[in-house]
Amino acid sequence: MLRILFALAACAGPRAEAAPLPRPEEPPVARGGGLELSSAELRPVLVRRYAMTGQGREVLKHLLKTRVLDEMARERRMQVTPADVDVRVAELDRKVRAAGQPGGIAGQLRESGVDPAEFRELMRIAIVQERLCREALGVPPDAPITGDQQEIWIDEEMEARGIESPPPPWSDGVVARCGTIVIREPEFAEILGPSISGEDVRDTCYQLLIAKGLRARMPDLADAAYERAVDAELARRRSEAEADPRYQGAPFERLLSMQGMTLEGLRADPSVAVAALSSLWVSRSYDEQGLRDFYAGERTAFDGAHGEAIRARLLLLRAAVLTNPYNPRSFPEAEMQLEALAEELADEEDFAEAARRQSEESRTRSVGGELGWLTRAGEGLLDLRSAIFADVAARGPIPPGGRILGPMRLSDGVALLWLAELREAPSWQIMKGHVRHELRRRLLEDVLPRESMVTFLDT
């Protein structure tokens, strides 16, 4: 019983760094860059985004079940008094203390971040459910009844009454029905809100503010032009998802459903609005020659991040200047060990197998030391990137099948590399996509730097 109640409290109660959604009439919930966001603008977006996620469905199920149990109790004129709850809490408190928890129920509530009033309400519902289940199944008060029995019973009762829970948006404002019980959007929002993390709330606020700012920069933008930009963004996402081998050709709508989204909901999502509007702004501001000029002005940065690339594998042995129980291998010892190993490796397959067995770089060991495609100035591995491209400049192109580089000393060990193949710099059509992406990134930063936004969670 206690485990079930704590699980329900975790589902229905506030999460860390979250807060109840502000009322529609309250002051702006976020501001920054001269932009403001109202609660009336934020609330429906949060509900639409998170209603159909696993967490959202659990919250809705709990809310619906609570209403059904209360209705059944009224029909049978069954009452659970505060005194009844006191007795059950005292019983649980004794069990918790007997199990070695000196703080009892109060201590467990504090540790779990569960509000005591919320816990008492959950306890009341649990007592209602147990009594109704015993009555329905003919189980006497002094006989045991399990939590599984109670859950199966209430699920069957709700199915018999008929459950409807259509995906958002809800044109009639009804989120779910079960018999005569109706859950409307404002009620659901009150319960769902605290289950959404503070980080997710901030992200949603930021995207809504950015969308406002972008629209303000294009006051002449017609609704039809905006809808075409949204259509283009949705088509791009569909094409990208359906071409991703991870999804094995699954329909786009099915992929959205797995994330708790619908196509209609995605169309109204602020992330789509931001992508569509920023892309449209770049198209309006830069013609083909403008994009080429921007690229030419920052060619070193673009070529470093997106130009020619080399696919490589890594085998790393940890080493130190002074050996000790935590650093048992010196740099010279590691270099000698890798020099001997290099003589034994005939091809990339040999190198990958050796990396799986001997590499002490945990992130790549399981994939045979695979680093993927490294450009000159990508994120991380700067020492390795410099060494790899310096090797190609000094020794010439990578031969078919690849070649060994190293051993080479790093700050925390000695590396042996396999240079597998070189990929030439992309065509202008591909590089143009990177240029547009960078222009969009700078636009968003100019409209509203993330650090300048203040939300109701920060006050």
N, C-alpha and C positions, 0 to 999 in steps of 0.2 A: 504493500500500500504506500509506504513512504517513498519508495523509488518511483512509483507512478506519479505521485503528487509533485515530487521535485522535477520530474520530466515535464509535467504539465506547466509548472511554474516557469520553467526555462522557456517553454514555448510561448506562453501567454504574457509573461512578465517582461519588464524592460531589460534590454541588453546593455552591455558595457558601451559607454560613449554614445548612447542614444537618448532621446528624450521624446515625450509625447509630442505629436504634431501640434503646432500652434493653431489656435482657432482662426477661422477665416477673417474675423473682424480685427485680429491683432495687428500690430505694426509690421512693417516689412520684415521678412524672415531672413533676407540676405541683401547685401549691398556691396558695391565696389565699382570703381571706374565710372562713377556718375550714374550707375544703374541700380534699380531696386526691384526686388521680387516679393510679391505678396504671398500670404499663406494660401489664398484662393487659387493662385497659379501653381503652387508647389504640390499641394495635397493630392489632387487628382492624378498628377504625373507619378508620384510615389506609389499610389495605390495601383495604377495601371502597370507600373514596372514590376512590382513585387507581389501582387496578388496571386499570381499563378506559379510562383516559385515553390520549392518544397516547403520552405518556412511559411510562406503565405497560405498554402493549402492546409498546413497543420493548424495555423491560427484560425482559419475559417472553419475547419472541422470541429475544433474545440468550442468555438462560439456557437455553432449550430447545435452541437451535442448538448451544451449547457442549456440552451433555450428549449430543446426537446425534453430534456429531463425535468426542467421546471414545469413545463406544460403537463407532462405526465403526472408529476407530483400534485399539481392543482386538480387535475381530473380525479385523482384518488384521495384528495383532501389530506395529503401527507405533508407534515411540517417537520422541518429540521430546525431546532431552536439554537440560539447561541450557546445554551447550556449543553446541548448535545455535542456541539463542536468542541466545547471546553473539555468534555469527558474524553473524546477521541484524541485531542491534542495531548492531554495528560497521559493517556495510554502510550502514545508514540514517544513522548518525552522519556518515560520510564524505560522503554525498549532501547532508545538511543543511548541513554546513560549506562544501561546494563551492557551495551555493546562496546563500552570503553570511550564514549564521547562525553566528557564531563560538562561540556557546554550545553548538552541537550539539544532540543529542537531549536531553541533560540540561537544557539551557536551555529548550527548547521544552516539556518536561514541567513545569518550574517555571512558565512563563508560562501554560500551559493549566490548571494546578491538577490535573494528573493524577498519581496516586501511581505511583512507579516500579515497585513490585511488581505493581500492577494492570496497568501497561503491559506488563511482561514476560509476565504470564499471557495478556493479549490477543495478544501476539506469538506465544506458543506455539500458541494456538488458530489463529491466522492461518496458521502454518506447517503445522499439521495439515490445515487446510482446503485449502491449496494442494497439498499432496502427494496427498491423497485425490482431489482434483479432477483433477490431472494423470493419476493412475492410471486413473480412471474414463473420462476423455476420450481417453486415449492420447497425451497431450502429453509429449514428452521433457523432461528436466530443463533442457536448454539452450535450449528454445524458450519464447517469451513466452506468458504466460497472464494475462488481465486480471482485475481485480476483479469486473467484471460477469459474466464467465464463471463465476467461482467462486460468486457469489451466486445466479445462475440455477440452477447445478448443485445447491447445497445446498437451495434452495427446492424443487426437483423431488424430491430425495431425501426430504425431510421430508413432502411431500405424498403420496408413494408409501407411506410408513410410516403415514400417517393422523394428522392433527392434531386434537385436541379441546381447546378452551379455553372452557368455559362461563363465563357471567358470575357474579359473586358474588351471594349467599353460596354457598359450596361445602359442601354438606351432608356430603360424604365427605372433605372436607379436600383434595381434589385440584384444583389450579388448572389444570393442563394435562397432556395426554398426547401422546406421539408414538411410536407403536409400543410398545416395552417401557419407554420412558422416562416417568417420572412425576414431575411437579413438585408438591410439596405446599405448603400455605400457609405454614408456618414458614420454609421455605427461600426462598420467593418474597418474604416479608416482609423477610428479611435483605438481599436484593438491591434490593428496591424502596425500602426506607426511606431510604437516602442520596440517592435521586433526588428526594425530596420537599423542597421549600424550607422553610427555617426558619420563614418567615412562615405557610405553610400548616399546619405542625405546631402553631405557637402558636395559630392560629385554631381548630384542631380541639380543642386542649386547653381553650381558653377556653369553647367551646360545650359540651363535655362537663361541665366544672365548673359552668357556669351551669345546665345541665339538672339536675345533682345538687342544686344549691341551690334551684331552683324546686320540685323534688319534695319537698325537706325542708320547704318552707314550706306544703305541703299534705299533711301526713301521713295525712289521712283519705281521700285520693283513691283511689278504686277503680280497678282495672285497666281495667274496662269503660268508665268515664268517660274515662280517659286515651285509650283506643283511639278513642273517639268524637271526642275533640278532635283526634287525629291525622288521622282521616278528614276532619274539617272543614277542616283545614289543607291536606291534599292536594287536596281538592275546590277550595279557593280557588286554589291554585297552578295546577291544571288549567284552571280557568275563565279565570284571568288570562292564561295562556300561549296558550290557544286563541283568545282575543279580541284578542291582539296582532297588528296587521297585518304586522309584520316576519316572522312565522312562516307567513303565508299559509294558515292553517287546518291546519297539520301536526298530526297526532295527538300528544298529550302524551307517549306512550311513545316515539315516534320522536325527539322533542326531547330526552328524557332520554338515549336511546341515543347521540345525537350528542355528549353531554357525558360519555360513559363511565359512565352510571348506568342502573339499572333501577328500576322502580316499587317493587319489594321492597326494594332497597337504599336508595332515598330514604325509604321508610317508617321504616327503622331509623336514618336519619341524625340526628345531634344537632341540626342546624339546624332540622329539622322538630320535634323534641322541644321545643326552646327556644320556637319560635313557638307551638306548640300549648299548652304549659304556661303561657306568659306570657299568652296570650289567655284561657285558662281562669281564671287568677288574677284578671284584670281583671273578667271576668264575675261571678266570685264576690264580688268586693270592691265593685263599683259597679253599682247598678241604674240605671234610666233617669234618675231624679232625681239620683242621685249624679254621673252623667256630666255632666248639665246644670249642676249646681252647680260642678263642677271647671272647666267651660268658662267659666262666669260669672266665676269668680275670676281667670281668666287670659285674659279675652276679648281684650284688646289684643294680646297675643302671638299668639293663635290667628288673629285676624282679620288681623293684619299678615302672617302667614306663609301663610295659606290662604284669606283673604277675597277681596274683589273684586280683579280683575287686569286689566291692560291689555296687549294684544299690540302689540309695537313693533318697529321696524327702526332700525338705526343706520348712519350714515355718518360716519366719523371721519377727520379730517386731523390728522396730528401737527404740533405747533407748540411753540415755546419762547419765553421772554422774550428771551434773547440768541441770535441766530442764529450758526451756525458750520457747517462742512462736514457735521456729523452732525445738526444741527437747522437746516436751511436756510430754514425758514418761521417767521415770527413769528406771535403770536396775532392781531394785527390783520389780517395778510395772510390767514390761514386764515379768519377771520370774514368778510372781504370776499368771498373765493372761495365760501364756502358761502351767503352771502346772494344772490349772483348765481345760484348753482345752484338755490336754493330757488324762484326765480321761474320756472324752467323745468320744474319737476316738477308734473305735473297730477294724478297718482294714485299708488297704491301700486306699480303695475307700473313706472312711470317711476323711482320711488325705488329699487326693488330693482335695476333695471338700472344706475342710477348708482352704487349701493353696490358692485356687482360690479366696475365699472370703476375707481372712484376711492377707495373706502374703504381706509384704511391700518390697519384693525383686522383682523388676519389670521384670527382665529377665526370671524368672521361674514361676511367678504367673499364667500366662495364660495356662501353661501346668501342673497345679497342683503341682508345686514345683519340677518337675522332674529334677534331676541332671544327670541322665544317670549312666553309669558305672564309678566308681571312683577307680583308682589304688592308691597305696601308694604314688607315687611320680609324679603324672601327673602335668599338668600346672594349677596353680591357686588353690584356696580353700584349702590351706595347713593346716589351723587350723581344718577344717572340716574333711579332710582326716585323719589326725592324731587321732582325736577324734573317728572317726568311727572304725578304725582298732584297737585302744586301747580298745574300747568297746567290740569288738569281742574277743580280747585276754583275757579280764577280765571275760566276761559273757558267753563265749562259742559261738557255731555256731548260726546263725540266724534261728529261727524256721520257719516252713512253714507258709507263710502268712506275715512274717515280725514282726518287733517290733519297739517301740518308743525309741528314744535316746534324752535326754535333759529334760528340757531346759538347754542350755549351752550359756555362755556369750561370745560374740565376741566383737571386737573393736567398732563396730557401732550398736550393737543391741544384741538381744537374739534369738537363733535359737532352733527350734524343728525339729528333723529329724525322718524320717521313713526309717529304714533299711529294704529293701524289699527282697533281695536275694544276695547270694554270688556266684561268678563265679570262679571256680578253675583256677589255672595257666594254660596257654595253653600248648599243646603238643610241642615237640621239632620242629616238622615240621612247626608249626605256629611261634614259637619263632625264628626259623632260618630266617624267612622272615624279622623279626625286626632287626636281626643281620646284614643281608645283606643290609638292608636299611641304617643302621647306618654307615656301611663301605662305602657305596656309598656317603653318606653325607660328610663324612670326606675326601673322595677322591676329591670331587668337591671343598671343602674348601682348600685343599692342592694345587690343580691345579691353582685355581684363587680365592683368597678371594674377596668377592664382593666389599669391601671397597677399594680395590687396583685398581679397574678398573676406567679409565678416558675415557670419550667419548667427541665427538665434542660439545655436549650440555653443558659440564662443563668448556669449555675454553672460 
